Each structure stands twice: as C-alpha cells, then as structure tokens.
Amino acid sequence: MKIKAAVISVVLGLLFWLGLNTSLENEVLIIGAAVVVLTAVFAVSNPVLKDLKLGPKALAAMIAWLFVFLVELIKSNIDVMFRVISPRVRINPAIVEVKTALKSPAGRMALANSITLTPGTLTVDLVDDKLFIHWIDASSTDVEEATKAIAAKFEKYLEVFLG
C-alpha cells in the first residue's frame, strides 16, 4: 500500500511541478523529480499522514474542502471585522462542545485547524471525539447545533480523504 501511495504521490507531484514550471528542460525535470521523490518518501513514511487517502474521489474532496474553507475564511473575516468596527459590542462568547465522526488523528487535527483558522472560533481542546471550541458569538451551546454550525461543513469533506 505504501508503494502505491508513493507512486501516486510522485506522479501527481511531477504533474503539479511541470504545470507550475511550464518547462521540460533537463534541469527542471531533475530538480522536480528530486523534490517530488523526497516529498513522497517523507509523506509515505510520516505516521501522521498514514490515514491520507489518494484517489479521484479523495482529490475532489480535497479541492471541495479547500473551496469551502476559503469561503468560510472570507465570511468569518468579514463577520469579525464588522464586529470590531461596530459601535455596539455584538458578541456572545462561549466554549461549546462539538462532536466529530472523524476517526483518524490527522482528520481530527485538520478539523481542529480548519475551525481555529476561521476567525471567531478557536479550538481550545480535543478529547477523543469531542472538540471544545471558543465561539465569539455562540448561537447555541447544544452539542448537535454547535456541531452543525461549526464543524459539519468541513467534516463531510475531511472524512472522504482523512477518515
């Protein structure tokens, strides 16, 4: 399984490298191959990334997650900006519990980081399948509602490629 993952990583990495360089010169190919092979060896031997799935469905989920993350990042930045410049303080801070269905440590870490990187939320702790999130404007402290509002949009894509 590791060999298959390494081969897929090398092929995708080389295609990405060539797409960025738009050149087939020997120097570009040699440097690209060296960087991609070293990166693939590191990725395959890294225990944190052992749960990463590679394939068309996983690649599509990665792209979808990235798009959703960027949209949420922009929305939350605008929301926090308006809260800062508003003459009236509009916050209702709380630490809420969010449950995740993600099983892999890498998936849970990616979810916690996705939440933390969007302004207005901060992952305070991660215990088993529970994340404790500081939410700047908690609309609910109910676990299911908080999970739906904060984590569900990321989790459905992370589950496909990180489990």
Chimera marker file (.cmm) of the C-alpha trace (Angstrom):
<marker_set name="trace">
<marker id="1" x="0.000" y="0.000" z="0.000" r="1" g="1" b="0" radius="0.5"/>
<marker id="2" x="2.857" y="2.372" z="0.781" r="1" g="1" b="0" radius="0.5"/>
<marker id="3" x="4.408" y="1.802" z="-2.644" r="1" g="1" b="0" radius="0.5"/>
<marker id="4" x="1.120" y="2.580" z="-4.393" r="1" g="1" b="0" radius="0.5"/>
<marker id="5" x="0.718" y="5.769" z="-2.340" r="1" g="1" b="0" radius="0.5"/>
<marker id="6" x="4.310" y="6.794" z="-3.098" r="1" g="1" b="0" radius="0.5"/>
<marker id="7" x="3.884" y="6.203" z="-6.841" r="1" g="1" b="0" radius="0.5"/>
<marker id="8" x="0.627" y="8.176" z="-6.918" r="1" g="1" b="0" radius="0.5"/>
<marker id="9" x="2.267" y="10.984" z="-4.904" r="1" g="1" b="0" radius="0.5"/>
<marker id="10" x="5.241" y="11.113" z="-7.282" r="1" g="1" b="0" radius="0.5"/>
<marker id="11" x="3.073" y="11.166" z="-10.413" r="1" g="1" b="0" radius="0.5"/>
<marker id="12" x="0.732" y="13.861" z="-9.043" r="1" g="1" b="0" radius="0.5"/>
<marker id="13" x="3.672" y="15.845" z="-7.694" r="1" g="1" b="0" radius="0.5"/>
<marker id="14" x="5.520" y="15.754" z="-11.015" r="1" g="1" b="0" radius="0.5"/>
<marker id="15" x="2.410" y="16.826" z="-12.890" r="1" g="1" b="0" radius="0.5"/>
<marker id="16" x="1.954" y="19.705" z="-10.459" r="1" g="1" b="0" radius="0.5"/>
<marker id="17" x="5.660" y="20.636" z="-10.720" r="1" g="1" b="0" radius="0.5"/>
<marker id="18" x="5.564" y="20.625" z="-14.513" r="1" g="1" b="0" radius="0.5"/>
<marker id="19" x="2.351" y="22.639" z="-14.505" r="1" g="1" b="0" radius="0.5"/>
<marker id="20" x="3.966" y="25.293" z="-12.328" r="1" g="1" b="0" radius="0.5"/>
<marker id="21" x="7.185" y="25.430" z="-14.370" r="1" g="1" b="0" radius="0.5"/>
<marker id="22" x="5.742" y="25.004" z="-17.870" r="1" g="1" b="0" radius="0.5"/>
<marker id="23" x="9.122" y="23.720" z="-18.998" r="1" g="1" b="0" radius="0.5"/>
<marker id="24" x="10.574" y="20.350" z="-19.965" r="1" g="1" b="0" radius="0.5"/>
<marker id="25" x="14.237" y="21.343" z="-19.657" r="1" g="1" b="0" radius="0.5"/>
<marker id="26" x="16.557" y="18.774" z="-18.087" r="1" g="1" b="0" radius="0.5"/>
<marker id="27" x="17.320" y="20.941" z="-15.047" r="1" g="1" b="0" radius="0.5"/>
<marker id="28" x="13.645" y="21.474" z="-14.308" r="1" g="1" b="0" radius="0.5"/>
<marker id="29" x="12.894" y="17.765" z="-14.668" r="1" g="1" b="0" radius="0.5"/>
<marker id="30" x="15.818" y="16.674" z="-12.458" r="1" g="1" b="0" radius="0.5"/>
<marker id="31" x="15.113" y="19.171" z="-9.688" r="1" g="1" b="0" radius="0.5"/>
<marker id="32" x="11.390" y="18.431" z="-9.850" r="1" g="1" b="0" radius="0.5"/>
<marker id="33" x="11.930" y="14.677" z="-9.704" r="1" g="1" b="0" radius="0.5"/>
<marker id="34" x="14.306" y="15.002" z="-6.735" r="1" g="1" b="0" radius="0.5"/>
<marker id="35" x="11.965" y="17.268" z="-4.776" r="1" g="1" b="0" radius="0.5"/>
<marker id="36" x="8.896" y="15.189" z="-5.549" r="1" g="1" b="0" radius="0.5"/>
<marker id="37" x="10.570" y="11.862" z="-4.664" r="1" g="1" b="0" radius="0.5"/>
<marker id="38" x="11.882" y="13.241" z="-1.356" r="1" g="1" b="0" radius="0.5"/>
<marker id="39" x="8.480" y="14.698" z="-0.539" r="1" g="1" b="0" radius="0.5"/>
<marker id="40" x="6.730" y="11.420" z="-1.412" r="1" g="1" b="0" radius="0.5"/>
<marker id="41" x="9.133" y="9.398" z="0.750" r="1" g="1" b="0" radius="0.5"/>
<marker id="42" x="8.533" y="11.779" z="3.655" r="1" g="1" b="0" radius="0.5"/>
<marker id="43" x="4.765" y="11.743" z="3.159" r="1" g="1" b="0" radius="0.5"/>
<marker id="44" x="4.544" y="7.950" z="2.926" r="1" g="1" b="0" radius="0.5"/>
<marker id="45" x="6.765" y="7.387" z="5.963" r="1" g="1" b="0" radius="0.5"/>
<marker id="46" x="5.098" y="10.091" z="8.085" r="1" g="1" b="0" radius="0.5"/>
<marker id="47" x="2.757" y="8.417" z="10.617" r="1" g="1" b="0" radius="0.5"/>
<marker id="48" x="0.500" y="11.479" z="10.769" r="1" g="1" b="0" radius="0.5"/>
<marker id="49" x="-0.269" y="11.167" z="7.058" r="1" g="1" b="0" radius="0.5"/>
<marker id="50" x="-0.864" y="7.404" z="7.081" r="1" g="1" b="0" radius="0.5"/>
<marker id="51" x="-4.613" y="7.988" z="7.011" r="1" g="1" b="0" radius="0.5"/>
<marker id="52" x="-4.496" y="10.198" z="3.917" r="1" g="1" b="0" radius="0.5"/>
<marker id="53" x="-6.390" y="8.605" z="1.062" r="1" g="1" b="0" radius="0.5"/>
<marker id="54" x="-5.367" y="9.200" z="-2.522" r="1" g="1" b="0" radius="0.5"/>
<marker id="55" x="-7.641" y="8.777" z="-5.490" r="1" g="1" b="0" radius="0.5"/>
<marker id="56" x="-10.054" y="10.727" z="-7.664" r="1" g="1" b="0" radius="0.5"/>
<marker id="57" x="-12.791" y="10.909" z="-5.011" r="1" g="1" b="0" radius="0.5"/>
<marker id="58" x="-10.297" y="11.974" z="-2.338" r="1" g="1" b="0" radius="0.5"/>
<marker id="59" x="-8.749" y="14.586" z="-4.635" r="1" g="1" b="0" radius="0.5"/>
<marker id="60" x="-12.193" y="16.005" z="-5.412" r="1" g="1" b="0" radius="0.5"/>
<marker id="61" x="-12.974" y="16.130" z="-1.669" r="1" g="1" b="0" radius="0.5"/>
<marker id="62" x="-9.663" y="17.941" z="-1.004" r="1" g="1" b="0" radius="0.5"/>
<marker id="63" x="-10.489" y="20.567" z="-3.608" r="1" g="1" b="0" radius="0.5"/>
<marker id="64" x="-14.047" y="20.920" z="-2.268" r="1" g="1" b="0" radius="0.5"/>
<marker id="65" x="-12.746" y="21.233" z="1.322" r="1" g="1" b="0" radius="0.5"/>
<marker id="66" x="-10.258" y="23.890" z="0.239" r="1" g="1" b="0" radius="0.5"/>
<marker id="67" x="-13.015" y="25.842" z="-1.522" r="1" g="1" b="0" radius="0.5"/>
<marker id="68" x="-15.376" y="25.573" z="1.489" r="1" g="1" b="0" radius="0.5"/>
<marker id="69" x="-12.538" y="26.548" z="3.842" r="1" g="1" b="0" radius="0.5"/>
<marker id="70" x="-11.675" y="29.630" z="1.775" r="1" g="1" b="0" radius="0.5"/>
<marker id="71" x="-15.333" y="30.713" z="1.598" r="1" g="1" b="0" radius="0.5"/>
<marker id="72" x="-15.736" y="30.244" z="5.371" r="1" g="1" b="0" radius="0.5"/>
<marker id="73" x="-12.461" y="32.081" z="5.963" r="1" g="1" b="0" radius="0.5"/>
<marker id="74" x="-13.639" y="35.087" z="3.965" r="1" g="1" b="0" radius="0.5"/>
<marker id="75" x="-17.115" y="35.076" z="5.561" r="1" g="1" b="0" radius="0.5"/>
<marker id="76" x="-15.742" y="34.836" z="9.091" r="1" g="1" b="0" radius="0.5"/>
<marker id="77" x="-13.147" y="37.560" z="8.476" r="1" g="1" b="0" radius="0.5"/>
<marker id="78" x="-15.877" y="39.912" z="7.264" r="1" g="1" b="0" radius="0.5"/>
<marker id="79" x="-18.085" y="38.986" z="10.231" r="1" g="1" b="0" radius="0.5"/>
<marker id="80" x="-15.324" y="39.641" z="12.781" r="1" g="1" b="0" radius="0.5"/>
<marker id="81" x="-14.347" y="42.864" z="11.007" r="1" g="1" b="0" radius="0.5"/>
<marker id="82" x="-17.915" y="44.191" z="11.323" r="1" g="1" b="0" radius="0.5"/>
<marker id="83" x="-17.997" y="43.156" z="14.986" r="1" g="1" b="0" radius="0.5"/>
<marker id="84" x="-14.791" y="45.117" z="15.612" r="1" g="1" b="0" radius="0.5"/>
<marker id="85" x="-15.906" y="48.315" z="13.878" r="1" g="1" b="0" radius="0.5"/>
<marker id="86" x="-19.472" y="48.169" z="15.190" r="1" g="1" b="0" radius="0.5"/>
<marker id="87" x="-20.271" y="50.854" z="17.773" r="1" g="1" b="0" radius="0.5"/>
<marker id="88" x="-22.198" y="48.259" z="19.788" r="1" g="1" b="0" radius="0.5"/>
<marker id="89" x="-20.496" y="45.104" z="21.047" r="1" g="1" b="0" radius="0.5"/>
<marker id="90" x="-22.246" y="42.168" z="19.387" r="1" g="1" b="0" radius="0.5"/>
<marker id="91" x="-20.691" y="39.114" z="20.964" r="1" g="1" b="0" radius="0.5"/>
<marker id="92" x="-21.973" y="36.204" z="22.976" r="1" g="1" b="0" radius="0.5"/>
<marker id="93" x="-18.820" y="34.222" z="23.742" r="1" g="1" b="0" radius="0.5"/>
<marker id="94" x="-18.990" y="30.658" z="24.970" r="1" g="1" b="0" radius="0.5"/>
<marker id="95" x="-16.997" y="27.471" z="24.922" r="1" g="1" b="0" radius="0.5"/>
<marker id="96" x="-19.093" y="24.874" z="23.143" r="1" g="1" b="0" radius="0.5"/>
<marker id="97" x="-18.645" y="21.166" z="22.659" r="1" g="1" b="0" radius="0.5"/>
<marker id="98" x="-18.574" y="19.809" z="19.126" r="1" g="1" b="0" radius="0.5"/>
<marker id="99" x="-18.632" y="16.090" z="18.330" r="1" g="1" b="0" radius="0.5"/>
<marker id="100" x="-16.823" y="14.707" z="15.330" r="1" g="1" b="0" radius="0.5"/>
<marker id="101" x="-17.287" y="11.480" z="13.408" r="1" g="1" b="0" radius="0.5"/>
<marker id="102" x="-13.698" y="11.617" z="12.151" r="1" g="1" b="0" radius="0.5"/>
<marker id="103" x="-11.695" y="8.633" z="13.382" r="1" g="1" b="0" radius="0.5"/>
<marker id="104" x="-8.133" y="9.395" z="12.307" r="1" g="1" b="0" radius="0.5"/>
<marker id="105" x="-5.855" y="11.686" z="14.314" r="1" g="1" b="0" radius="0.5"/>
<marker id="106" x="-4.954" y="13.530" z="11.099" r="1" g="1" b="0" radius="0.5"/>
<marker id="107" x="-8.632" y="14.092" z="10.284" r="1" g="1" b="0" radius="0.5"/>
<marker id="108" x="-9.353" y="15.443" z="13.764" r="1" g="1" b="0" radius="0.5"/>
<marker id="109" x="-6.271" y="17.658" z="13.607" r="1" g="1" b="0" radius="0.5"/>
<marker id="110" x="-7.330" y="19.029" z="10.205" r="1" g="1" b="0" radius="0.5"/>
<marker id="111" x="-10.837" y="19.721" z="11.528" r="1" g="1" b="0" radius="0.5"/>
<marker id="112" x="-9.486" y="21.476" z="14.634" r="1" g="1" b="0" radius="0.5"/>
<marker id="113" x="-7.163" y="23.584" z="12.477" r="1" g="1" b="0" radius="0.5"/>
<marker id="114" x="-9.920" y="24.405" z="9.980" r="1" g="1" b="0" radius="0.5"/>
<marker id="115" x="-12.058" y="25.681" z="12.844" r="1" g="1" b="0" radius="0.5"/>
<marker id="116" x="-9.229" y="27.606" z="14.503" r="1" g="1" b="0" radius="0.5"/>
<marker id="117" x="-8.099" y="29.285" z="11.293" r="1" g="1" b="0" radius="0.5"/>
<marker id="118" x="-11.523" y="30.817" z="10.706" r="1" g="1" b="0" radius="0.5"/>
<marker id="119" x="-11.797" y="33.973" z="12.836" r="1" g="1" b="0" radius="0.5"/>
<marker id="120" x="-14.432" y="33.900" z="15.560" r="1" g="1" b="0" radius="0.5"/>
<marker id="121" x="-13.707" y="30.324" z="16.579" r="1" g="1" b="0" radius="0.5"/>
<marker id="122" x="-10.771" y="28.753" z="18.365" r="1" g="1" b="0" radius="0.5"/>
<marker id="123" x="-10.248" y="25.094" z="19.180" r="1" g="1" b="0" radius="0.5"/>
<marker id="124" x="-9.354" y="25.010" z="22.860" r="1" g="1" b="0" radius="0.5"/>
<marker id="125" x="-9.094" y="21.251" z="23.363" r="1" g="1" b="0" radius="0.5"/>
<marker id="126" x="-9.567" y="17.966" z="21.552" r="1" g="1" b="0" radius="0.5"/>
<marker id="127" x="-10.537" y="14.928" z="23.631" r="1" g="1" b="0" radius="0.5"/>
<marker id="128" x="-11.427" y="11.709" z="21.801" r="1" g="1" b="0" radius="0.5"/>
<marker id="129" x="-14.335" y="12.626" z="19.501" r="1" g="1" b="0" radius="0.5"/>
<marker id="130" x="-15.051" y="15.963" z="21.214" r="1" g="1" b="0" radius="0.5"/>
<marker id="131" x="-13.656" y="19.360" z="20.348" r="1" g="1" b="0" radius="0.5"/>
<marker id="132" x="-14.089" y="22.275" z="22.703" r="1" g="1" b="0" radius="0.5"/>
<marker id="133" x="-14.436" y="25.479" z="20.733" r="1" g="1" b="0" radius="0.5"/>
<marker id="134" x="-14.379" y="29.077" z="21.920" r="1" g="1" b="0" radius="0.5"/>
<marker id="135" x="-17.048" y="30.709" z="19.780" r="1" g="1" b="0" radius="0.5"/>
<marker id="136" x="-17.199" y="34.506" z="19.679" r="1" g="1" b="0" radius="0.5"/>
<marker id="137" x="-20.955" y="34.586" z="19.107" r="1" g="1" b="0" radius="0.5"/>
<marker id="138" x="-22.420" y="31.299" z="20.283" r="1" g="1" b="0" radius="0.5"/>
<marker id="139" x="-25.883" y="30.975" z="18.820" r="1" g="1" b="0" radius="0.5"/>
<marker id="140" x="-26.337" y="27.725" z="20.752" r="1" g="1" b="0" radius="0.5"/>
<marker id="141" x="-24.479" y="25.671" z="23.332" r="1" g="1" b="0" radius="0.5"/>
<marker id="142" x="-26.295" y="22.496" z="22.287" r="1" g="1" b="0" radius="0.5"/>
<marker id="143" x="-23.749" y="19.936" z="21.066" r="1" g="1" b="0" radius="0.5"/>
<marker id="144" x="-25.651" y="18.959" z="17.915" r="1" g="1" b="0" radius="0.5"/>
<marker id="145" x="-26.458" y="22.534" z="16.893" r="1" g="1" b="0" radius="0.5"/>
<marker id="146" x="-22.897" y="23.706" z="17.562" r="1" g="1" b="0" radius="0.5"/>
<marker id="147" x="-21.531" y="20.756" z="15.585" r="1" g="1" b="0" radius="0.5"/>
<marker id="148" x="-23.772" y="21.590" z="12.650" r="1" g="1" b="0" radius="0.5"/>
<marker id="149" x="-22.912" y="25.303" z="12.738" r="1" g="1" b="0" radius="0.5"/>
<marker id="150" x="-19.164" y="24.994" z="13.246" r="1" g="1" b="0" radius="0.5"/>
<marker id="151" x="-17.808" y="21.642" z="12.072" r="1" g="1" b="0" radius="0.5"/>
<marker id="152" x="-20.221" y="19.910" z="9.689" r="1" g="1" b="0" radius="0.5"/>
<marker id="153" x="-19.249" y="21.965" z="6.638" r="1" g="1" b="0" radius="0.5"/>
<marker id="154" x="-15.585" y="20.866" z="6.954" r="1" g="1" b="0" radius="0.5"/>
<marker id="155" x="-16.132" y="17.384" z="8.327" r="1" g="1" b="0" radius="0.5"/>
<marker id="156" x="-18.026" y="15.940" z="5.367" r="1" g="1" b="0" radius="0.5"/>
<marker id="157" x="-15.073" y="16.592" z="3.044" r="1" g="1" b="0" radius="0.5"/>
<marker id="158" x="-12.326" y="15.726" z="5.529" r="1" g="1" b="0" radius="0.5"/>
<marker id="159" x="-13.971" y="12.357" z="6.146" r="1" g="1" b="0" radius="0.5"/>
<marker id="160" x="-13.500" y="11.387" z="2.498" r="1" g="1" b="0" radius="0.5"/>
<marker id="161" x="-9.733" y="11.917" z="2.369" r="1" g="1" b="0" radius="0.5"/>
<marker id="162" x="-8.671" y="11.672" z="6.024" r="1" g="1" b="0" radius="0.5"/>
<marker id="163" x="-11.283" y="9.399" z="7.604" r="1" g="1" b="0" radius="0.5"/>
<link id1="1" id2="2" r="1" g="1" b="0" radius="0.2"/>
<link id1="2" id2="3" r="1" g="1" b="0" radius="0.2"/>
<link id1="3" id2="4" r="1" g="1" b="0" radius="0.2"/>
<link id1="4" id2="5" r="1" g="1" b="0" radius="0.2"/>
<link id1="5" id2="6" r="1" g="1" b="0" radius="0.2"/>
<link id1="6" id2="7" r="1" g="1" b="0" radius="0.2"/>
<link id1="7" id2="8" r="1" g="1" b="0" radius="0.2"/>
<link id1="8" id2="9" r="1" g="1" b="0" radius="0.2"/>
<link id1="9" id2="10" r="1" g="1" b="0" radius="0.2"/>
<link id1="10" id2="11" r="1" g="1" b="0" radius="0.2"/>
<link id1="11" id2="12" r="1" g="1" b="0" radius="0.2"/>
<link id1="12" id2="13" r="1" g="1" b="0" radius="0.2"/>
<link id1="13" id2="14" r="1" g="1" b="0" radius="0.2"/>
<link id1="14" id2="15" r="1" g="1" b="0" radius="0.2"/>
<link id1="15" id2="16" r="1" g="1" b="0" radius="0.2"/>
<link id1="16" id2="17" r="1" g="1" b="0" radius="0.2"/>
<link id1="17" id2="18" r="1" g="1" b="0" radius="0.2"/>
<link id1="18" id2="19" r="1" g="1" b="0" radius="0.2"/>
<link id1="19" id2="20" r="1" g="1" b="0" radius="0.2"/>
<link id1="20" id2="21" r="1" g="1" b="0" radius="0.2"/>
<link id1="21" id2="22" r="1" g="1" b="0" radius="0.2"/>
<link id1="22" id2="23" r="1" g="1" b="0" radius="0.2"/>
<link id1="23" id2="24" r="1" g="1" b="0" radius="0.2"/>
<link id1="24" id2="25" r="1" g="1" b="0" radius="0.2"/>
<link id1="25" id2="26" r="1" g="1" b="0" radius="0.2"/>
<link id1="26" id2="27" r="1" g="1" b="0" radius="0.2"/>
<link id1="27" id2="28" r="1" g="1" b="0" radius="0.2"/>
<link id1="28" id2="29" r="1" g="1" b="0" radius="0.2"/>
<link id1="29" id2="30" r="1" g="1" b="0" radius="0.2"/>
<link id1="30" id2="31" r="1" g="1" b="0" radius="0.2"/>
<link id1="31" id2="32" r="1" g="1" b="0" radius="0.2"/>
<link id1="32" id2="33" r="1" g="1" b="0" radius="0.2"/>
<link id1="33" id2="34" r="1" g="1" b="0" radius="0.2"/>
<link id1="34" id2="35" r="1" g="1" b="0" radius="0.2"/>
<link id1="35" id2="36" r="1" g="1" b="0" radius="0.2"/>
<link id1="36" id2="37" r="1" g="1" b="0" radius="0.2"/>
<link id1="37" id2="38" r="1" g="1" b="0" radius="0.2"/>
<link id1="38" id2="39" r="1" g="1" b="0" radius="0.2"/>
<link id1="39" id2="40" r="1" g="1" b="0" radius="0.2"/>
<link id1="40" id2="41" r="1" g="1" b="0" radius="0.2"/>
<link id1="41" id2="42" r="1" g="1" b="0" radius="0.2"/>
<link id1="42" id2="43" r="1" g="1" b="0" radius="0.2"/>
<link id1="43" id2="44" r="1" g="1" b="0" radius="0.2"/>
<link id1="44" id2="45" r="1" g="1" b="0" radius="0.2"/>
<link id1="45" id2="46" r="1" g="1" b="0" radius="0.2"/>
<link id1="46" id2="47" r="1" g="1" b="0" radius="0.2"/>
<link id1="47" id2="48" r="1" g="1" b="0" radius="0.2"/>
<link id1="48" id2="49" r="1" g="1" b="0" radius="0.2"/>
<link id1="49" id2="50" r="1" g="1" b="0" radius="0.2"/>
<link id1="50" id2="51" r="1" g="1" b="0" radius="0.2"/>
<link id1="51" id2="52" r="1" g="1" b="0" radius="0.2"/>
<link id1="52" id2="53" r="1" g="1" b="0" radius="0.2"/>
<link id1="53" id2="54" r="1" g="1" b="0" radius="0.2"/>
<link id1="54" id2="55" r="1" g="1" b="0" radius="0.2"/>
<link id1="55" id2="56" r="1" g="1" b="0" radius="0.2"/>
<link id1="56" id2="57" r="1" g="1" b="0" radius="0.2"/>
<link id1="57" id2="58" r="1" g="1" b="0" radius="0.2"/>
<link id1="58" id2="59" r="1" g="1" b="0" radius="0.2"/>
<link id1="59" id2="60" r="1" g="1" b="0" radius="0.2"/>
<link id1="60" id2="61" r="1" g="1" b="0" radius="0.2"/>
<link id1="61" id2="62" r="1" g="1" b="0" radius="0.2"/>
<link id1="62" id2="63" r="1" g="1" b="0" radius="0.2"/>
<link id1="63" id2="64" r="1" g="1" b="0" radius="0.2"/>
<link id1="64" id2="65" r="1" g="1" b="0" radius="0.2"/>
<link id1="65" id2="66" r="1" g="1" b="0" radius="0.2"/>
<link id1="66" id2="67" r="1" g="1" b="0" radius="0.2"/>
<link id1="67" id2="68" r="1" g="1" b="0" radius="0.2"/>
<link id1="68" id2="69" r="1" g="1" b="0" radius="0.2"/>
<link id1="69" id2="70" r="1" g="1" b="0" radius="0.2"/>
<link id1="70" id2="71" r="1" g="1" b="0" radius="0.2"/>
<link id1="71" id2="72" r="1" g="1" b="0" radius="0.2"/>
<link id1="72" id2="73" r="1" g="1" b="0" radius="0.2"/>
<link id1="73" id2="74" r="1" g="1" b="0" radius="0.2"/>
<link id1="74" id2="75" r="1" g="1" b="0" radius="0.2"/>
<link id1="75" id2="76" r="1" g="1" b="0" radius="0.2"/>
<link id1="76" id2="77" r="1" g="1" b="0" radius="0.2"/>
<link id1="77" id2="78" r="1" g="1" b="0" radius="0.2"/>
<link id1="78" id2="79" r="1" g="1" b="0" radius="0.2"/>
<link id1="79" id2="80" r="1" g="1" b="0" radius="0.2"/>
<link id1="80" id2="81" r="1" g="1" b="0" radius="0.2"/>
<link id1="81" id2="82" r="1" g="1" b="0" radius="0.2"/>
<link id1="82" id2="83" r="1" g="1" b="0" radius="0.2"/>
<link id1="83" id2="84" r="1" g="1" b="0" radius="0.2"/>
<link id1="84" id2="85" r="1" g="1" b="0" radius="0.2"/>
<link id1="85" id2="86" r="1" g="1" b="0" radius="0.2"/>
<link id1="86" id2="87" r="1" g="1" b="0" radius="0.2"/>
<link id1="87" id2="88" r="1" g="1" b="0" radius="0.2"/>
<link id1="88" id2="89" r="1" g="1" b="0" radius="0.2"/>
<link id1="89" id2="90" r="1" g="1" b="0" radius="0.2"/>
<link id1="90" id2="91" r="1" g="1" b="0" radius="0.2"/>
<link id1="91" id2="92" r="1" g="1" b="0" radius="0.2"/>
<link id1="92" id2="93" r="1" g="1" b="0" radius="0.2"/>
<link id1="93" id2="94" r="1" g="1" b="0" radius="0.2"/>
<link id1="94" id2="95" r="1" g="1" b="0" radius="0.2"/>
<link id1="95" id2="96" r="1" g="1" b="0" radius="0.2"/>
<link id1="96" id2="97" r="1" g="1" b="0" radius="0.2"/>
<link id1="97" id2="98" r="1" g="1" b="0" radius="0.2"/>
<link id1="98" id2="99" r="1" g="1" b="0" radius="0.2"/>
<link id1="99" id2="100" r="1" g="1" b="0" radius="0.2"/>
<link id1="100" id2="101" r="1" g="1" b="0" radius="0.2"/>
<link id1="101" id2="102" r="1" g="1" b="0" radius="0.2"/>
<link id1="102" id2="103" r="1" g="1" b="0" radius="0.2"/>
<link id1="103" id2="104" r="1" g="1" b="0" radius="0.2"/>
<link id1="104" id2="105" r="1" g="1" b="0" radius="0.2"/>
<link id1="105" id2="106" r="1" g="1" b="0" radius="0.2"/>
<link id1="106" id2="107" r="1" g="1" b="0" radius="0.2"/>
<link id1="107" id2="108" r="1" g="1" b="0" radius="0.2"/>
<link id1="108" id2="109" r="1" g="1" b="0" radius="0.2"/>
<link id1="109" id2="110" r="1" g="1" b="0" radius="0.2"/>
<link id1="110" id2="111" r="1" g="1" b="0" radius="0.2"/>
<link id1="111" id2="112" r="1" g="1" b="0" radius="0.2"/>
<link id1="112" id2="113" r="1" g="1" b="0" radius="0.2"/>
<link id1="113" id2="114" r="1" g="1" b="0" radius="0.2"/>
<link id1="114" id2="115" r="1" g="1" b="0" radius="0.2"/>
<link id1="115" id2="116" r="1" g="1" b="0" radius="0.2"/>
<link id1="116" id2="117" r="1" g="1" b="0" radius="0.2"/>
<link id1="117" id2="118" r="1" g="1" b="0" radius="0.2"/>
<link id1="118" id2="119" r="1" g="1" b="0" radius="0.2"/>
<link id1="119" id2="120" r="1" g="1" b="0" radius="0.2"/>
<link id1="120" id2="121" r="1" g="1" b="0" radius="0.2"/>
<link id1="121" id2="122" r="1" g="1" b="0" radius="0.2"/>
<link id1="122" id2="123" r="1" g="1" b="0" radius="0.2"/>
<link id1="123" id2="124" r="1" g="1" b="0" radius="0.2"/>
<link id1="124" id2="125" r="1" g="1" b="0" radius="0.2"/>
<link id1="125" id2="126" r="1" g="1" b="0" radius="0.2"/>
<link id1="126" id2="127" r="1" g="1" b="0" radius="0.2"/>
<link id1="127" id2="128" r="1" g="1" b="0" radius="0.2"/>
<link id1="128" id2="129" r="1" g="1" b="0" radius="0.2"/>
<link id1="129" id2="130" r="1" g="1" b="0" radius="0.2"/>
<link id1="130" id2="131" r="1" g="1" b="0" radius="0.2"/>
<link id1="131" id2="132" r="1" g="1" b="0" radius="0.2"/>
<link id1="132" id2="133" r="1" g="1" b="0" radius="0.2"/>
<link id1="133" id2="134" r="1" g="1" b="0" radius="0.2"/>
<link id1="134" id2="135" r="1" g="1" b="0" radius="0.2"/>
<link id1="135" id2="136" r="1" g="1" b="0" radius="0.2"/>
<link id1="136" id2="137" r="1" g="1" b="0" radius="0.2"/>
<link id1="137" id2="138" r="1" g="1" b="0" radius="0.2"/>
<link id1="138" id2="139" r="1" g="1" b="0" radius="0.2"/>
<link id1="139" id2="140" r="1" g="1" b="0" radius="0.2"/>
<link id1="140" id2="141" r="1" g="1" b="0" radius="0.2"/>
<link id1="141" id2="142" r="1" g="1" b="0" radius="0.2"/>
<link id1="142" id2="143" r="1" g="1" b="0" radius="0.2"/>
<link id1="143" id2="144" r="1" g="1" b="0" radius="0.2"/>
<link id1="144" id2="145" r="1" g="1" b="0" radius="0.2"/>
<link id1="145" id2="146" r="1" g="1" b="0" radius="0.2"/>
<link id1="146" id2="147" r="1" g="1" b="0" radius="0.2"/>
<link id1="147" id2="148" r="1" g="1" b="0" radius="0.2"/>
<link id1="148" id2="149" r="1" g="1" b="0" radius="0.2"/>
<link id1="149" id2="150" r="1" g="1" b="0" radius="0.2"/>
<link id1="150" id2="151" r="1" g="1" b="0" radius="0.2"/>
<link id1="151" id2="152" r="1" g="1" b="0" radius="0.2"/>
<link id1="152" id2="153" r="1" g="1" b="0" radius="0.2"/>
<link id1="153" id2="154" r="1" g="1" b="0" radius="0.2"/>
<link id1="154" id2="155" r="1" g="1" b="0" radius="0.2"/>
<link id1="155" id2="156" r="1" g="1" b="0" radius="0.2"/>
<link id1="156" id2="157" r="1" g="1" b="0" radius="0.2"/>
<link id1="157" id2="158" r="1" g="1" b="0" radius="0.2"/>
<link id1="158" id2="159" r="1" g="1" b="0" radius="0.2"/>
<link id1="159" id2="160" r="1" g="1" b="0" radius="0.2"/>
<link id1="160" id2="161" r="1" g="1" b="0" radius="0.2"/>
<link id1="161" id2="162" r="1" g="1" b="0" radius="0.2"/>
<link id1="162" id2="163" r="1" g="1" b="0" radius="0.2"/>
</marker_set>
